[in-house]
């Protein structure tokens, strides 16, 4: 969506050069079928740009809400995860110390 919006914004001021063949058909006058076609194309492009901006804003809102929910879940489980990790490290350290004592014959 962002790429399409950027392309549309890039294209909008450059539309006047795309319809020079229609101006020639109208006898070189500035007003005529070519001018009308340019106006129609600009209106279509602006409408599409508005739709893309609204869609992007919806996506931003949805991602922000998702991020906030994910952060809330992580903050709730963060302490528990830390305690479980600490418990596992302590029990592993005890196993290592016990194994070393057995190997050295001190136990």
MDTraj code that builds the backbone (N, CA, C; nanometers):
import mdtraj as md
import numpy as np

residues = "UNK UNK UNK UNK UNK UNK UNK UNK UNK UNK UNK UNK UNK UNK UNK UNK UNK UNK UNK UNK UNK UNK UNK UNK UNK UNK UNK UNK UNK UNK UNK UNK UNK UNK UNK UNK UNK UNK UNK UNK UNK UNK UNK UNK UNK UNK UNK UNK UNK UNK UNK UNK UNK UNK UNK UNK UNK UNK UNK UNK UNK UNK UNK UNK UNK UNK UNK UNK UNK UNK UNK UNK UNK UNK UNK UNK UNK UNK UNK UNK UNK UNK UNK UNK UNK UNK UNK UNK UNK UNK UNK UNK UNK UNK UNK UNK UNK UNK UNK UNK UNK UNK UNK UNK UNK UNK UNK".split()
xyz = np.array([
    [0.0821, -0.1191, 0.0000],
    [0.0000, 0.0000, 0.0000],
    [0.0870, 0.1262, 0.0000],
    [0.1938, 0.1231, 0.0797],
    [0.2800, 0.2404, 0.0874],
    [0.3473, 0.2679, -0.0469],
    [0.3859, 0.1608, -0.1146],
    [0.4515, 0.1762, -0.2445],
    [0.3532, 0.2337, -0.3460],
    [0.2313, 0.1809, -0.3455],
    [0.1305, 0.2306, -0.4402],
    [0.0979, 0.3774, -0.4122],
    [0.0905, 0.4151, -0.2842],
    [0.0650, 0.5543, -0.2488],
    [0.1792, 0.6440, -0.2958],
    [0.3025, 0.6001, -0.2756],
    [0.4179, 0.6786, -0.3198],
    [0.4189, 0.6937, -0.4718],
    [0.3841, 0.5862, -0.5415],
    [0.3792, 0.5930, -0.6876],
    [0.2713, 0.6909, -0.7347],
    [0.1573, 0.6881, -0.6679],
    [0.0487, 0.7788, -0.7044],
    [0.0881, 0.9237, -0.6790],
    [0.1521, 0.9486, -0.5645],
    [0.1957, 1.0849, -0.5346],
    [0.3004, 1.1317, -0.6346],
    [0.3830, 1.0392, -0.6798],
    [0.4851, 1.0734, -0.7803],
    [0.4200, 1.1016, -0.9147],
    [0.3181, 1.0242, -0.9482],
    [0.2546, 1.0335, -1.0793],
    [0.1664, 1.1570, -1.0957],
    [0.1034, 1.2006, -0.9875],
    [0.0026, 1.3065, -0.9970],
    [0.0515, 1.4316, -1.0693],
    [0.1638, 1.4924, -1.0336],
    [0.2050, 1.6133, -1.1059],
    [0.2577, 1.5850, -1.2465],
    [0.2823, 1.4607, -1.2779],
    [0.3395, 1.4258, -1.4084],
    [0.2334, 1.3838, -1.5107],
    [0.1080, 1.3865, -1.4720],
    [0.0017, 1.3443, -1.5637],
    [-0.0111, 1.4367, -1.6842],
    [0.0241, 1.5624, -1.6695],
    [0.0048, 1.6576, -1.7790],
    [0.0865, 1.6192, -1.9012],
    [0.2003, 1.5573, -1.8802],
    [0.2861, 1.5195, -1.9932],
    [0.2387, 1.3911, -2.0631],
    [0.1487, 1.3187, -1.9974],
    [0.1049, 1.1905, -2.0540],
    [-0.0008, 1.2076, -2.1634],
    [-0.0700, 1.3215, -2.1655],
    [-0.1818, 1.3376, -2.2568],
    [-0.1543, 1.4395, -2.3667],
    [-0.0293, 1.4592, -2.4020],
    [0.0033, 1.5563, -2.5070],
    [-0.0527, 1.5134, -2.6423],
    [-0.0666, 1.3830, -2.6651],
    [-0.1207, 1.3370, -2.7931],
    [-0.2674, 1.3777, -2.8087],
    [-0.3418, 1.3861, -2.6976],
    [-0.4811, 1.4287, -2.7080],
    [-0.4907, 1.5782, -2.7348],
    [-0.3965, 1.6545, -2.6818],
    [-0.3972, 1.7979, -2.7107],
    [-0.3728, 1.8215, -2.8594],
    [-0.2873, 1.7417, -2.9189],
    [-0.2615, 1.7562, -3.0631],
    [-0.3866, 1.7222, -3.1429],
    [-0.4589, 1.6213, -3.0975],
    [-0.5812, 1.5846, -3.1688],
    [-0.6840, 1.6961, -3.1610],
    [-0.6799, 1.7731, -3.0530],
    [-0.7762, 1.8815, -3.0376],
    [-0.7292, 2.0081, -3.1096],
    [-0.6270, 1.9976, -3.1870],
    [-0.5805, 2.1119, -3.2624],
    [-0.4824, 2.1985, -3.1856],
    [-0.4225, 2.1443, -3.0813],
    [-0.3238, 2.2195, -3.0064],
    [-0.3822, 2.3143, -2.9043],
    [-0.5146, 2.3167, -2.8929],
    [-0.5747, 2.4047, -2.7925],
    [-0.5507, 2.3481, -2.6530],
    [-0.5452, 2.4334, -2.5558],
    [-0.5228, 2.3900, -2.4179],
    [-0.6476, 2.3219, -2.3639],
    [-0.7639, 2.3769, -2.3954],
    [-0.8880, 2.3158, -2.3481],
    [-0.9395, 2.2217, -2.4570],
    [-1.0067, 2.1177, -2.4125],
    [-1.0592, 2.0213, -2.5069],
    [-1.0631, 1.8837, -2.4428],
    [-1.0669, 1.7806, -2.5240],
    [-1.0772, 1.6441, -2.4736],
    [-0.9574, 1.6053, -2.3873],
    [-0.8397, 1.6514, -2.4260],
    [-0.7209, 1.6175, -2.3485],
    [-0.7261, 1.6740, -2.2086],
    [-0.7702, 1.7965, -2.1963],
    [-0.7794, 1.8596, -2.0647],
    [-0.8808, 1.7855, -1.9781],
    [-0.9919, 1.7469, -2.0361],
    [-1.0936, 1.6746, -1.9602],
    [-1.0417, 1.5394, -1.9131],
    [-0.9695, 1.4703, -1.9983],
    [-0.9152, 1.3404, -1.9603],
    [-0.8145, 1.3544, -1.8460],
    [-0.7338, 1.4583, -1.8491],
    [-0.6379, 1.4820, -1.7414],
    [-0.7120, 1.5058, -1.6105],
    [-0.8184, 1.5840, -1.6148],
    [-0.8960, 1.6110, -1.4936],
    [-0.9567, 1.4834, -1.4379],
    [-1.0085, 1.3986, -1.5259],
    [-1.0660, 1.2711, -1.4825],
    [-0.9578, 1.1837, -1.4186],
    [-0.8428, 1.1746, -1.4821],
    [-0.7341, 1.0926, -1.4287],
    [-0.6854, 1.1438, -1.2936],
    [-0.6756, 1.2748, -1.2792],
    [-0.6324, 1.3320, -1.1513],
    [-0.7335, 1.3027, -1.0422],
    [-0.8623, 1.3114, -1.0763],
    [-0.9662, 1.2819, -0.9770],
    [-0.9594, 1.1362, -0.9339],
    [-0.9434, 1.0461, -1.0297],
    [-0.9329, 0.9035, -0.9980],
    [-0.8103, 0.8776, -0.9111],
    [-0.6986, 0.9394, -0.9454],
    [-0.5751, 0.9211, -0.8705],
    [-0.5876, 0.9757, -0.7285],
    [-0.6491, 1.0932, -0.7140],
    [-0.6682, 1.1507, -0.5796],
    [-0.7617, 1.0652, -0.4949],
    [-0.8664, 1.0111, -0.5574],
    [-0.9589, 0.9229, -0.4847],
    [-0.8866, 0.7988, -0.4360],
    [-0.8066, 0.7389, -0.5225],
    [-0.7307, 0.6192, -0.4844],
    [-0.6300, 0.6508, -0.3739],
    [-0.5663, 0.7688, -0.3830],
    [-0.4712, 0.8088, -0.2796],
    [-0.5410, 0.8238, -0.1445],
    [-0.6616, 0.8783, -0.1444],
    [-0.7387, 0.8916, -0.0202],
    [-0.7736, 0.7563, 0.0391],
    [-0.8128, 0.6622, -0.0474],
    [-0.8435, 0.5266, -0.0006],
    [-0.7197, 0.4601, 0.0589],
    [-0.6058, 0.4763, -0.0075],
    [-0.4824, 0.4166, 0.0421],
    [-0.4411, 0.4764, 0.1763],
    [-0.4565, 0.6080, 0.1912],
    [-0.4214, 0.6722, 0.3185],
    [-0.5100, 0.6222, 0.4315],
    [-0.6402, 0.6059, 0.4040],
    [-0.7307, 0.5532, 0.5067],
    [-0.6942, 0.4091, 0.5415],
    [-0.6627, 0.3285, 0.4409],
    [-0.6237, 0.1894, 0.4655],
    [-0.4954, 0.1818, 0.5470],
    [-0.3990, 0.2661, 0.5135],
    [-0.2738, 0.2680, 0.5892],
    [-0.2965, 0.3095, 0.7342],
    [-0.3845, 0.4052, 0.7544],
    [-0.4142, 0.4478, 0.8918],
    [-0.4817, 0.3352, 0.9696],
    [-0.5712, 0.2592, 0.9028],
    [-0.6338, 0.1436, 0.9677],
    [-0.5293, 0.0394, 1.0055],
    [-0.4349, 0.0150, 0.9162],
    [-0.3289, -0.0820, 0.9444],
    [-0.2431, -0.0342, 1.0614],
    [-0.2085, 0.0938, 1.0625],
    [-0.1285, 0.1491, 1.1731],
    [-0.2011, 0.1337, 1.3060],
    [-0.3311, 0.1636, 1.3072],
    [-0.4105, 0.1509, 1.4292],
    [-0.4145, 0.0058, 1.4767],
    [-0.4380, -0.0862, 1.3839],
    [-0.4453, -0.2277, 1.4181],
    [-0.3115, -0.2771, 1.4729],
    [-0.2011, -0.2403, 1.4094],
    [-0.0693, -0.2840, 1.4557],
    [-0.0359, -0.2252, 1.5922],
    [-0.0767, -0.1014, 1.6157],
    [-0.0526, -0.0384, 1.7456],
    [-0.1277, -0.1133, 1.8551],
    [-0.2541, -0.1468, 1.8287],
    [-0.3335, -0.2221, 1.9257],
    [-0.2717, -0.3589, 1.9508],
    [-0.2268, -0.4246, 1.8453],
    [-0.1662, -0.5573, 1.8586],
    [-0.0379, -0.5488, 1.9407],
    [0.0441, -0.4438, 1.9137],
    [0.1680, -0.4241, 1.9891],
    [0.1391, -0.4032, 2.1375],
    [0.0372, -0.3217, 2.1667],
    [0.0020, -0.2953, 2.3057],
    [-0.0451, -0.4217, 2.3760],
    [-0.1271, -0.5015, 2.3090],
    [-0.1732, -0.6279, 2.3681],
    [-0.0566, -0.7230, 2.3916],
    [0.0336, -0.7310, 2.2942],
    [0.1492, -0.8200, 2.3073],
    [0.2385, -0.7740, 2.4223],
    [0.2572, -0.6432, 2.4365],
    [0.3390, -0.5901, 2.5450],
    [0.2740, -0.6192, 2.6803],
    [0.1409, -0.6098, 2.6880],
    [0.0712, -0.6381, 2.8132],
    [0.0878, -0.7842, 2.8524],
    [0.0788, -0.8734, 2.7566],
    [0.0959, -1.0155, 2.7847],
    [0.2394, -1.0441, 2.8283],
    [0.3353, -0.9828, 2.7611],
    [0.4753, -1.0046, 2.7962],
    [0.5074, -0.9500, 2.9344],
    [0.4500, -0.8370, 2.9708],
    [0.4788, -0.7811, 3.1028],
    [0.4194, -0.8689, 3.2122],
    [0.3044, -0.9317, 3.1855],
    [0.2438, -1.0211, 3.2845],
    [0.3251, -1.1491, 3.2992],
    [0.3707, -1.2029, 3.1891],
    [0.4426, -1.3298, 3.1933],
    [0.5926, -1.3109, 3.2088],
    [0.6399, -1.1871, 3.1978],
    [0.7833, -1.1618, 3.2064],
    [0.8414, -1.2029, 3.3393],
    [0.7768, -1.1654, 3.4490],
    [0.8257, -1.2018, 3.5814],
    [0.8242, -1.3521, 3.6022],
    [0.7190, -1.4158, 3.5586],
    [0.7083, -1.5608, 3.5714],
    [0.8170, -1.6295, 3.4896],
    [0.8400, -1.5811, 3.3684],
    [0.9432, -1.6405, 3.2835],
    [1.0805, -1.6246, 3.3473],
    [1.1051, -1.5086, 3.4055],
    [1.2340, -1.4846, 3.4702],
    [1.2524, -1.5799, 3.5883],
    [1.1479, -1.6001, 3.6674],
    [1.1573, -1.6903, 3.7825],
    [1.1816, -1.8338, 3.7374],
    [1.1125, -1.8765, 3.6314],
    [1.1332, -2.0122, 3.5808],
    [1.2754, -2.0309, 3.5283],
    [1.3257, -1.9300, 3.4575],
    [1.4612, -1.9361, 3.4054],
    [1.5619, -1.9426, 3.5198],
    [1.5419, -1.8599, 3.6207],
    [1.6313, -1.8597, 3.7361],
    [1.6291, -1.9950, 3.8066],
    [1.5106, -2.0532, 3.8212],
    [1.4988, -2.1851, 3.8841],
    [1.5739, -2.2906, 3.8036],
    [1.5586, -2.2867, 3.6718],
    [1.6282, -2.3833, 3.5872],
    [1.7796, -2.3669, 3.5965],
    [1.8276, -2.2438, 3.6006],
    [1.9712, -2.2200, 3.6119],
    [2.0260, -2.2706, 3.7444],
    [1.9532, -2.2467, 3.8527],
    [1.9979, -2.2919, 3.9841],
    [2.0006, -2.4438, 3.9897],
    [1.8965, -2.5089, 3.9382],
    [1.8938, -2.6550, 3.9416],
    [2.0027, -2.7134, 3.8513],
    [2.0300, -2.6490, 3.7375],
    [2.1371, -2.6963, 3.6496],
    [2.2721, -2.6802, 3.7180],
    [2.2901, -2.5663, 3.7846],
    [2.4162, -2.5418, 3.8562],
    [2.4345, -2.6473, 3.9658],
    [2.3277, -2.6829, 4.0353],
    [2.3354, -2.7855, 4.1395],
    [2.3725, -2.9203, 4.0790],
    [2.3187, -2.9509, 3.9619],
    [2.3519, -3.0774, 3.8954],
    [2.4987, -3.0791, 3.8550],
    [2.5470, -2.9689, 3.8039],
    [2.6876, -2.9600, 3.7618],
    [2.7786, -2.9760, 3.8826],
    [2.7454, -2.9073, 3.9914],
    [2.8287, -2.9175, 4.1121],
    [2.8257, -3.0600, 4.1655],
    [2.7080, -3.1218, 4.1658],
    [2.6975, -3.2606, 4.2124],
    [2.7796, -3.3543, 4.1261],
    [2.7783, -3.3349, 3.9964],
    [2.8550, -3.4200, 3.9061],
    [3.0051, -3.4007, 3.9296],
    [3.0463, -3.2776, 3.9507],
    [3.1878, -3.2512, 3.9759],
    [3.2339, -3.3166, 4.1055],
    [3.1509, -3.3103, 4.2067],
    [3.1858, -3.3720, 4.3337],
    [3.1968, -3.5237, 4.3205],
    [3.1078, -3.5839, 4.2404],
    [3.1136, -3.7274, 4.2189],
    [3.2399, -3.7662, 4.1455],
    [3.2756, -3.6892, 4.0447],
    [3.3931, -3.7190, 3.9652],
    [3.5203, -3.7059, 4.0496],
    [3.5226, -3.6051, 4.1327],
    [3.6410, -3.5825, 4.2164],
    [3.6446, -3.6787, 4.3358],
    [3.5349, -3.7456, 4.3621],
    [3.5292, -3.8387, 4.4730],
    [3.5128, -3.7717, 4.6076],
    [3.4608, -3.6525, 4.6079],
    [3.4439, -3.5791, 4.7344],
    [3.3074, -3.6036, 4.7971],
    [3.2245, -3.6746, 4.7330],
    [3.0910, -3.6958, 4.7884],
    [3.0675, -3.8385, 4.8220],
])
top = md.Topology()
chain = top.add_chain()
for i, resn in enumerate(residues, 1):
    res = top.add_residue(resn, chain, resSeq=i)
    for name in ("N", "CA", "C"):
        top.add_atom(name, md.element.get_by_symbol(name[0]), res)
traj = md.Trajectory(xyz[None], top)
